[in-house]
Amino acid sequence: MRFDLLPLKLTLRRILPWVPTGAIVGYLLWTTSRNGAWQANPVDLIPPQPWWILVLILAMPANWLLEAWKWHRLLLRNAAFKDSFREVLIGASWAFITPNRAGDVVARVALLPKGSRAQGARAFMTGAFAQMWITTFAGTCAWWMVYLNEPESLFQLSKWTFGIGALLVALTLLGLCFYLLWRWPRMWSRFASASTDLQSEPLSLKLRIETLLLSFLRFGVFSGQFFAALTAWGISISGIKAWYIPLVYLGNMIIPSAALSEMGSREALTLALFQPEASHWWATAIAVFSIWVINLGVPALAGGILSLRRKTVIP
């Protein structure tokens, strides 16, 4: 008797992102009750240094301009940069409503002319892998800095601190080798007709290194935004606590999440690491939520408006 596994796979794919989402919600409720945060004073929610919010807002265009320029360079296109910027914003709007931002690649590639979609798939995968590697590299450095100076903080995340640190080092080194020597694996391609083109035209090493540098700059921008948001709400991140920021982004990248629930995972990781006092619990959560709104919500809204203004749909 032959069983069709496709329905099971589709069901698991729909259910899996909700498992960590449920755990995140449970953790937030538990830590809220444990710290007595339900009885917080409304005055604590007002940012004592609001000028840092301006820094957070002004850094948002730099974040997305870097991502658009990276997309533009990887496409090797001669078209105007504004086309690349529009595609990135529309991709952000689709990423906003799909699990793990999966809609981003679909939207960007679909907006390209039919003959350029293979190149678009390659460009997106290269840029995404570069950003993932930079996040892993920064998170690995942060993990060992915290492990060597304040290991008890990592116990909030795992008891196997040394083993996880060693695994992160191995993944970072293997990832870099894979990235620099990358030829598009035929079996990974969901664009079957594009496989041959992608195999025969690998991106130059110079462009891959440039992509890593752009990804590093972008990571620096949204790490700076994290610093600005927490500082605005009076949360101290001096000393070793500054290294918590890459750890939050690393954990947020690893944890699968359902649509729109990414905001909860980032807040949960921040609360687990920073362990703020009850009076600062909501301030910390709101500060991290403001990053999500400004960095993802605003670009997604702009991308949605651009999507509605398009008069034609590329077949």
Secondary structure in CASP SS format (residue, H / E / C, confidence):
PFRMAT SS
TARGET T0000
AUTHOR 0000-0000-0000
METHOD secondary structure of the structure
MODEL  1
M C 1.00
R C 1.00
F C 1.00
D C 1.00
L C 1.00
L H 1.00
P H 1.00
L H 1.00
K H 1.00
L H 1.00
T H 1.00
L H 1.00
R H 1.00
R H 1.00
I H 1.00
L C 1.00
P C 1.00
W H 1.00
V H 1.00
P H 1.00
T H 1.00
G H 1.00
A H 1.00
I H 1.00
V H 1.00
G H 1.00
Y H 1.00
L H 1.00
L H 1.00
W H 1.00
T H 1.00
T H 1.00
S H 1.00
R H 1.00
N C 1.00
G C 1.00
A H 1.00
W H 1.00
Q H 1.00
A C 1.00
N C 1.00
P H 1.00
V H 1.00
D H 1.00
L H 1.00
I C 1.00
P C 1.00
P C 1.00
Q C 1.00
P C 1.00
W H 1.00
W H 1.00
I H 1.00
L H 1.00
V H 1.00
L H 1.00
I H 1.00
L H 1.00
A H 1.00
M H 1.00
P H 1.00
A H 1.00
N H 1.00
W H 1.00
L H 1.00
L H 1.00
E H 1.00
A H 1.00
W H 1.00
K H 1.00
W H 1.00
H H 1.00
R H 1.00
L H 1.00
L H 1.00
L C 1.00
R C 1.00
N C 1.00
A C 1.00
A C 1.00
F H 1.00
K H 1.00
D H 1.00
S H 1.00
F H 1.00
R H 1.00
E H 1.00
V H 1.00
L H 1.00
I H 1.00
G H 1.00
A H 1.00
S H 1.00
W H 1.00
A H 1.00
F H 1.00
I C 1.00
T C 1.00
P H 1.00
N H 1.00
R H 1.00
A C 1.00
G H 1.00
D H 1.00
V H 1.00
V H 1.00
A H 1.00
R H 1.00
V H 1.00
A H 1.00
L H 1.00
L C 1.00
P C 1.00
K H 1.00
G H 1.00
S H 1.00
R H 1.00
A H 1.00
Q H 1.00
G H 1.00
A H 1.00
R H 1.00
A H 1.00
F H 1.00
M H 1.00
T H 1.00
G H 1.00
A H 1.00
F H 1.00
A H 1.00
Q H 1.00
M H 1.00
W H 1.00
I H 1.00
T H 1.00
T H 1.00
F H 1.00
A H 1.00
G H 1.00
T H 1.00
C H 1.00
A H 1.00
W H 1.00
W H 1.00
M H 1.00
V H 1.00
Y H 1.00
L H 1.00
N H 1.00
E C 1.00
P H 1.00
E H 1.00
S H 1.00
L H 1.00
F C 1.00
Q C 1.00
L C 1.00
S C 1.00
K C 1.00
W C 1.00
T H 1.00
F H 1.00
G H 1.00
I H 1.00
G H 1.00
A H 1.00
L H 1.00
L H 1.00
V H 1.00
A H 1.00
L H 1.00
T H 1.00
L H 1.00
L H 1.00
G H 1.00
L H 1.00
C H 1.00
F H 1.00
Y H 1.00
L H 1.00
L C 1.00
W C 1.00
R C 1.00
W C 1.00
P C 1.00
R H 1.00
M H 1.00
W H 1.00
S C 1.00
R C 1.00
F C 1.00
A H 1.00
S H 1.00
A H 1.00
S H 1.00
T H 1.00
D H 1.00
L H 1.00
Q H 1.00
S H 1.00
E C 1.00
P C 1.00
L C 1.00
S C 1.00
L H 1.00
K H 1.00
L H 1.00
R H 1.00
I H 1.00
E H 1.00
T H 1.00
L H 1.00
L H 1.00
L H 1.00
S H 1.00
F H 1.00
L H 1.00
R H 1.00
F H 1.00
G H 1.00
V H 1.00
F H 1.00
S H 1.00
G H 1.00
Q H 1.00
F H 1.00
F H 1.00
A H 1.00
A H 1.00
L H 1.00
T H 1.00
A H 1.00
W C 1.00
G C 1.00
I C 1.00
S C 1.00
I C 1.00
S C 1.00
G H 1.00
I H 1.00
K H 1.00
A H 1.00
W H 1.00
Y H 1.00
I H 1.00
P H 1.00
L H 1.00
V H 1.00
Y H 1.00
L H 1.00
G H 1.00
N H 1.00
M H 1.00
I H 1.00
I C 1.00
P C 1.00
S C 1.00
A C 1.00
A C 1.00
L C 1.00
S C 1.00
E H 1.00
M H 1.00
G H 1.00
S H 1.00
R H 1.00
E H 1.00
A H 1.00
L H 1.00
T H 1.00
L H 1.00
A H 1.00
L H 1.00
F H 1.00
Q C 1.00
P C 1.00
E C 1.00
A H 1.00
S H 1.00
H H 1.00
W H 1.00
W H 1.00
A H 1.00
T H 1.00
A H 1.00
I H 1.00
A H 1.00
V H 1.00
F H 1.00
S H 1.00
I H 1.00
W H 1.00
V H 1.00
I H 1.00
N H 1.00
L H 1.00
G H 1.00
V H 1.00
P H 1.00
A H 1.00
L H 1.00
A H 1.00
G H 1.00
G H 1.00
I H 1.00
L H 1.00
S H 1.00
L H 1.00
R H 1.00
R C 1.00
K C 1.00
T C 1.00
V C 1.00
I C 1.00
P C 1.00
END
